[in-house]
Amino acid sequence: MKSVLELKHWQVFLTIIFFSLLSDIIPESFPILHAIFSLMTMLALLLWPLSLGYEMHQLLPPKTKLSATLFILNGFFIIATLSVSAVLGEEISYSESGFKAIPVLYGIFALLHLFAFPAKVLKSLELNRKAHFSDYAGDFFLFLFWPIGVWVIQPRANKIKEKMDVQALLAASDTRQN
């Protein structure tokens, strides 16, 4: 199976569009099928930044290590929340206040973190240092606006993967020569 870092931008875009079109084609008179394909669309939208952030995190040099634990937990939280909502057939809406609003506020944070972390890792790899928010703010918004973001971010991720592959080949040839 191909790594998400090796996928071309048009492959990611068409995958997401494919599931989106399937969820639009299925009429709401078939609620189970409609819920399944709507969930698949949301998963395709969320799995792209989740897998991109996870795979790019593995490429970070030791001096710029970032913790991916919260990122992965937030990703699973968002996916689980959407999956439960789709299975129960309920739309996500909330109108509580006080302490009852804390799960919703955490959900908003988790969703934003799901897009911010891969943007930070991408910029950290490009700058070869730990990126600050001012460095990756534009990439964060590109992740939020996925149709444009896929076409801009995925080629940059491809370049990083190619650069890392070349460095690995050079390192392997140096060890063979010694």
C-alpha positions in Angstrom: 0.0 0.0 0.0 1.3 3.5 -0.9 2.2 5.9 1.8 0.0 9.0 1.9 3.3 10.9 1.3 3.6 9.2 -2.0 0.1 9.9 -3.3 -0.3 12.7 -5.8 -2.5 15.6 -5.1 -5.1 14.6 -7.7 -5.3 11.1 -6.1 -6.1 12.5 -2.7 -8.6 15.0 -4.2 -10.4 12.3 -6.4 -10.7 9.9 -3.4 -12.4 12.6 -1.3 -14.6 13.7 -4.2 -15.5 10.1 -4.9 -16.9 9.4 -1.4 -18.6 12.8 -1.4 -20.4 12.1 -4.7 -21.4 8.6 -3.4 -23.0 10.2 -0.3 -24.8 12.7 -2.5 -26.1 10.1 -4.9 -27.6 7.9 -2.3 -31.1 9.2 -1.5 -32.0 9.9 2.1 -34.8 7.4 1.7 -32.1 4.8 2.4 -30.9 6.2 5.7 -28.4 3.4 6.5 -26.6 3.7 3.1 -26.7 7.5 3.3 -25.2 7.5 6.8 -22.5 5.0 5.7 -21.4 7.0 2.7 -21.6 10.3 4.6 -19.4 8.8 7.3 -17.0 7.6 4.6 -16.8 11.1 3.2 -16.0 12.5 6.6 -13.4 9.8 7.2 -11.7 10.5 3.9 -11.6 14.2 4.8 -10.1 13.6 8.3 -7.8 10.7 7.5 -5.8 12.7 5.0 -4.4 15.2 7.6 -4.3 12.5 10.3 -2.2 10.1 8.2 -0.1 12.9 6.7 0.7 14.3 10.1 1.6 10.9 11.5 3.8 9.9 8.6 5.6 13.2 8.4 6.1 13.1 12.2 8.2 9.9 11.6 10.5 11.9 9.3 11.3 14.7 11.8 15.0 14.9 12.9 15.7 14.3 16.6 16.3 18.0 17.3 12.8 19.0 16.2 10.8 16.2 17.7 7.2 17.0 18.4 4.9 14.9 20.5 2.2 13.2 18.4 0.3 11.6 21.3 -2.3 14.4 21.6 -2.6 14.6 17.9 -3.4 10.9 17.5 -5.8 10.9 20.5 -7.6 13.9 19.1 -7.9 12.2 15.7 -9.4 9.1 17.2 -11.7 11.2 19.3 -13.0 13.1 16.3 -13.4 9.9 14.2 -15.1 8.1 17.1 -17.5 11.0 17.7 -18.5 11.2 14.0 -18.8 7.4 13.8 -21.1 7.2 16.8 -23.1 10.1 15.5 -23.5 8.4 12.1 -24.4 5.0 13.6 -27.0 6.6 15.9 -28.3 8.6 12.9 -28.2 11.9 14.7 -26.9 15.2 13.5 -24.3 16.8 15.6 -25.9 19.8 17.4 -25.4 21.1 20.8 -27.0 23.9 22.9 -25.8 23.4 26.4 -23.8 25.8 28.6 -21.5 25.6 31.6 -19.7 22.3 32.3 -21.9 20.5 29.8 -20.3 22.5 27.0 -16.8 21.2 27.9 -17.0 18.1 25.6 -18.1 20.3 22.7 -15.3 22.8 23.3 -12.8 20.0 23.5 -14.2 18.6 20.2 -13.6 21.9 18.5 -10.1 22.0 19.9 -9.5 18.4 18.8 -10.7 19.2 15.2 -8.5 22.3 15.0 -5.5 20.4 16.4 -6.1 17.7 13.8 -5.4 20.3 11.1 -2.7 22.3 13.0 -0.4 19.5 13.8 0.4 18.3 10.3 0.8 21.9 9.2 3.4 22.4 12.0 5.2 19.2 11.1 5.3 20.1 7.4 6.7 23.5 8.1 9.2 22.1 10.7 10.4 19.6 8.0 10.8 22.4 5.5 12.5 24.8 7.9 14.6 22.1 9.6 13.6 23.5 13.0 10.6 23.5 15.2 8.0 25.8 13.5 6.1 28.5 15.4 2.5 29.3 14.7 3.4 32.3 12.6 5.4 29.9 10.4 2.6 27.5 9.7 -0.6 29.6 10.1 -1.1 29.7 6.3 -0.7 25.9 6.0 -3.2 25.5 8.9 -5.8 27.4 6.9 -5.0 25.4 3.8 -5.8 22.2 5.7 -9.1 23.7 6.8 -10.0 24.6 3.2 -9.3 21.2 1.8 -10.0 21.6 -1.9 -7.3 24.2 -2.2 -5.1 22.7 0.5 -4.8 19.3 -1.1 -3.5 20.9 -4.3 -0.9 23.0 -2.4 0.1 20.8 0.6 0.3 17.3 -1.0 3.0 18.3 -3.6 5.0 19.8 -0.7 4.6 16.5 1.2 5.7 14.6 -1.9 8.9 16.7 -2.1 9.7 16.0 1.5 9.3 12.3 1.0 11.5 12.4 -2.1 14.1 14.4 -0.2 14.1 11.9 2.6 14.4 9.0 0.2 17.4 10.6 -1.5 19.1 11.2 1.8 18.5 7.6 2.8 19.9 6.3 -0.5 23.0 8.6 0.0 23.5 7.4 3.5 23.2 3.8 2.4 25.7 4.2 -0.4 28.1 5.9 2.0 27.9 3.0 4.5 28.6 0.5 1.6 31.6 2.4 0.5 33.1 2.3 4.0 
